[in-house]
Amino acid sequence: MDSPSSDVIVVGAGPVGLMAAGELAGAGIRCTVLERRAEESNLTRAFAVNARTLELLDARGVADELVELGQPVRTVQAFGRVQVDLSGLPSRFPFLLVVPQYHTERVLEERAAALGVQVVRGAEVTGLRQDADGVEVEVRGGDRLRASYLVGADGVRSAVREALGLPFPGRSVLRSVMLADVRLAEEPEDLLSISSTDAGLSFLAPFGDGWYRVIAWDRRRQLPDDAPVTLDEVRDIVRRTRHTDYGMHDARWMSRFHSDERQVERYRAGRVFLAGDAAHVHSPAGGMGMNAGLQDAANLGWKLAAAVHGWAPAWLLDSYDAERHPVGRSVLRISGGLLRMGIMHPAPLRAVRNVAGGLAVRVGPLVARAAASDEGWRSASVRSDAHAT
């Protein structure tokens, strides 16, 4: 592999790394992206882009293209009791966009490439060291690359974070969560809905092209991450939480994982910065993970560019951690609250509703914040049957 000359090296060619690279290149910074995978990803783990993120992408000229590839959803149905109406958001994008992660990656990679970013695939980072003038990265096979700064956007198992020796405190909160992309013979009445019963939890979202994302959790069946997922297993828990499986068929992708809540103590270590899942990871509830990461990248990009150009005051790079760490902490709190409400047994849930006069008062704002922003950026209309049992 050639050793390209770069001002900034970005590790990770997922959505967050590609966003960061595009920000830097757009500001005239030479940027190289190192990606461990030899081929482009077809993963669809992240599936939702919120209004605030769409506004950021709109300012960069790529939001409309992404909207055309997905399904705008203006109403979220939570736990069968709370309906969150997003159509009143004061935004050009008053909805949650359901779109496969690979579409988001492609749009961001095309933007980065047009700005001159080089993505080097099959480049696994095995170590790094830094000094007062820059950062040197070791790549498997013996190559070494040097740049003024480095951004670690290489996910929950971040090699950059590990090379820095930074702890990733937190815990696992839910095991054996299943993801599946499927076709349905019957369209659900609620296009974006969460259903929770004694059996477990299920969530359905339309991609807009005939495919649906299913997130499912079976309270009675807790298997390790490497246990295969079958379509029959997904059908079963959807049927037990919704009384129908909508004629689910033709799964194109299925996976099982455990849900962690973790956050690194600081997002900056000298000339190295962490963003996205390398810095914070949480439950899929609310679809906030990728959005928070993309907003990390937007916050960091212009600041790093200013530093490379020599325009930045000493405090500017520190402001990335000061501004984004509290947002990551808030995302953990909101997504964690949604998750715990989702896995709560219905009987206690109804009791809380009856005593409190409707749990929707709490659930609605949480769902609205999740769908609209990274930290309660907007509000949305919430309707509920507060006395339902």
N, C-alpha and C positions, 0 to 999 in steps of 0.2 A: 504493500500500500504506500502510495506517495504520502509525504508529510506536508500537507498544505499549509501555507502561511495564513494565520488567522489572528484577529484581535481577540475573539471570544470563541471558545469551544463549548458547544452544547452537547451534553450526553443524553441521548434518548430522542428517537424520532417519532414519538407519539404526539398527540395533539398539543401538549404543553411545550415540548421541545421545539416543535415546528412553529408554534406561535412565537416563542421567544426568538427563534432564529429569524423569522420574518420581521419582527420588531427591530432587531439589531441591523439587519441588512437594509431595511427601509430608511434607517438613519445613517447609512453610509459606513457601517461597520463590517469588516471582513469576518465572516462567520462560517464555521464548519460544524456539522452535526455528525456525531458518531453514534451508530445504532448497532446494537449487538446482533439483532436478527439479520440474516442474510437476505431475506425476502420481505416485501411489504406485508404488513399485517392485514388479515381479514377479520380481526376480532371485532365484536360488536358489544363489548361489555358496557361501555357508556352509550346512552341512547337519548339523552335529553339535553337540549340547549335552551337556557332560559333567556328572558327578555334583556337583562343587563348584558349578557355575553353577546347576544345578537346585536345590541347597540355598538359594542366594541368592534365587532366584525363589520358592521355597517360602515363605521368610520374608516375602515381599511378596504372597503369596496368589495367584500365577498359575502355579505349576509344574504343578499337576494339569491345568489346561486345556491347557497346551502338551504334556504327555505324551499326552493323548488324541488330539492331532493328529499324533503321530509314531509311530515304531517303536522301542521299546526293544531294544537289542542287548546281550547279556550276554557274548558271546565274540567276540574279534577274532582273525582268522587272518592272520599276517604272513609273507609270502614262502614260504608253503607249509611252513614248518618250525616256526613258533612259534605256539602257541595261548594267548592271554591270556584268562583267566576273570575277568570283572569282578563276578560274582555274589557274591563274598566281600567286596566293599567295605563297610566299616562305615558305611553311609549308607542313608537311605530310598530312594535312587535308585541301586541297585547295577548300573548299566548305562550305556551310551552311547545317548543319544536321537538317532536320525536323523530330522530334521524339516526341511522346506524353510525357508530364511531368511525368506520372506515370511510364514510363520505366526508365527515369532518376532517379526518386526516388528509384525504386527497385534496380538498379545497385549500387547506393550510399549506400542504407541501407544494402545490402548484404556485401559490403566492410566493412562498419562500424561494423556489427555484427561479421564478421570474425576476426576483431581486438579487440573484446571484449566489444563493446559499448552496453549498455543496453538502450533500448527504452521503456519508460513507457507510455502507452497510457491511455487516460481517465484522465490525470493529468493536470487539468486546474490551471494555476498560478493565484493567486488572490492578491498577494502582495509580497514585498521583502524589506529587510533592509540590510545594509552593514556596516561594521566597518573596523578597520585597518587590521584585520586578515582574513576577508572573507565575504561571502554573504549568507544570509539565505532566502530561498524561502518558501512562504506559498502556499499550494495547497488546492484547494477546498475539503472539507471533514476533514480538520484539520491537515493534515500532514505538517511537516516542514523538509526541506532538507538544508544542509549547504555544501558549497564548497569554495575553495579559490577564484574562479572567476566564472562569469556567462556570457553567450553569449545569447543575445536576437535575435533569428531568427524566430520570431513568426508573421511575416507578417505585412500588412499595419495597422491592428487594434491591434498592439502589446501591450499586457498586460505589458510587461517589460518596454517599453517606457512610458506607462501611469503611472506605479508605480514609475518611476523615476521623473515624472512630467516634462518631456521634451516636449516642443512644437514641432509641426510638420507643419511648415509654408509652404504655397503654396496655390494652388487653383485647382478647377475642371475645366478642359478645354474642355471636350466633354461628352455629356450625351447620354445615350441609345445606347451604342455600343453593338452589338450582336456577340456572339461567337457560332459556331455550328460545330460539327463533323458529316460529312455526307458522303454518297456514291454518285458517279456521274456515269451516264450512258455514258457520253462522256468525254474523257480526255482533259483537257484544253491544248491548244497549248503551252502556257507559264506555266511552272510548278510552278513558284513562281512569282506572278505578283500582282501589285496594280493598280486598275482602279478607276479613279475619274471623276465624271461628275456633272452636275447641280443637279442630283437626290441624290447624296451621294457618298459613298466610299465602295469598296469591295476589299477583298484580299483573295487569295486562295493559299493553300500550301498542298502538298501531304505528307502523313505519310509513304507511301511506302507499305502499307498493304491493299490498296483498300479504305482507309478512307482519307478524306480531311478535313483540317481545313479551315473554312470560318470565316473571320472577316468582319462585314458589319455595315454600318451606313447610316440611311435614314434621309436626311436633313429635310424632312417634317414630320417625325414621331418621336417625342421626348417623351419617356415614362420613368417612374421611374424604378429603378433597379429591383424592385420586380414584375414588369409587366411580365407576361409569354411571352415567345418567341415561335412563331409558325413557322413551316417549310415553310408555304406559305409566311409569312412575309420575311423570309430570301431569298426565291426564288425570290420574287418580286424585292427586291433592287438589287440582283445580276443581274437579267434580265435587269433592267433599267440602270445599270452601264456597262454591258458587252454585251447586246443584246441577251443573252442566259443564261439559268440557268444550262446548261450541264446535264439536266435530273436529277437534284438533288433529292435524296430520302433517306429514312431510317436514319434519324438523331438519333444518339445514345446519344447525349448530347447537350444541348443548354443553353445559359445563357445571361443575359443582365447586363451591368455594366456601371459606369461612369468612365472616365479617369481623374486621378489626376496627378498633378506635385507637389511633396512635397519632402523636404529633412530636416532631423533633423539637428540642428545647430552643433552638435558634436557627434561623434560615440562612445566616451568613457565617462563614468561617474564613476570615481573611479575604482572599480573592475568589473564593468559591461560594456559590449560592445554590440553595435547594428550592425547587418549585414543584407544585403538583403532588402526586402520591409519594414522591421522595421525601416530602416535608410533612404531609398530613394525609391520613387515610381514615375512612369512616364507612358507615353502612351505606348501601345504595338507596336508602330511603330518601326521597326527595330529589334524587338525580342531581346532586350538587357537586360531586367529586370533580368531574372534568371541568365544570364551570368555574369552580374555585381555582383550579390549576391554570386555566386560560387567563383568568384575571390576575393571578400571580405573575404570569409571563408579561402581561400588558403593563403591570406596575413596574416590573424589574427592567424591561427592555430599554425604555428611554433613559433610565438612570444609568445603566451600564454604558449606553451610547455616550451620554454626557461625560462619564468618567474617562472613556477611551479618547474622546475628543479633547479632554483637558478642561472641560467647562464646569465640572461638578465640584461644589464645595465639599469639604471633608465629611459632612454629616449626611449627604444625599444618599449614599449607598446604604448607610445604616437605617435610613427611613424605610427601606424595603421590609426589613424584619419588623420594625416598629408598626408599620401599617398592615402588613399581611398576616403576621402571627395571630393577632386578635381575631381576624376574620376566620382563619383556619380553626381557631378555638370555638368560635361561634358556630361554624358549620358542623363541627363534631357534636356540639350541644344540641343543635336543631335536628340533625339527622338521627342522633341517638334517641331523642325524645320521640320522634316519629316511629322509629323501630320498636321501642319499648311499648308504645301504644298498640302497634300492630301485632305483637306477640302476646299481649295480655289476654288472659282468659276472658271470654265474653261475660260470664256472670259477674266477676268483680268490675268489669268495665261498665256494665249496666248499672251496678250499684253506685259507682262513682258518678255516673251521669245523673242518676236520680237525686243523689245527695247534693251535688254541686249545681243542679239545675241545667245540666247539659255540658258534657265534656267538649262539645263543639267550640265553646268559647275559647278553649285552649288549643284544640287541634287545628281549627281554621287558620288562625294567624301563622302557626307553624308551617302548614302546607303552603300558604300564600307566600311566605318568606322563602321557602324552598324553591317554589316555582318562579319567583320573580327576581331573586337577587342572591348576592353572596353574603349579605348581612342585614337583612330586613330593609333592603333598598327601597322597596315600594310596598304598597298595601293592595289588597284585593278584596272583592266582595265575598262574604261568607254567608251561606244559607244553611240551615240545618233544622231537623226535627228534634228539638231539644228534649222532648218528653218521650221519644221512642224508646222501647225496651228491647 
